[in-house]
C-alpha cells in the first residue's frame, strides 16, 4: 500500500500555512515537523475546499483534537497541489 503524504515542518497547523499535498488523492496522512502524523481529508463543503484533520498527539504529549480548516487557495504544480490554510472552523 502506498502512503500519500501532506508534509509540514511545523508540529501544528496555522492559518496562512501552505501544505504540499499529492494531487491525485483527497485522503492521506499529514506528517508534522515533529514526525507525528494525523489522517487528513480534503472535502468540498458548500462548493469550497475544506481540510479535515483527525486528532493526534504531538511528540511533547500535547493532544490536538480533530479540526476542520478552510482552504483559501489551491495551486497545482505538476503532480502536487499547494493548499493555503484559511481559518479553522469551530
Beta strands, then each sheet from edge to edge (+ up, - down):
strand 1: 5-7
strand 2: 18-22
strand 3: 27-31
strand 4: 37-45
strand 5: 48-53
strand 6: 56-57
strand 7: 63-64
strand 8: 67-77
strand 9: 80-89
sheet 1: 1+ 3+ 4- 5+ 8- 9+ 2-
sheet 2: 6+ 7-
end
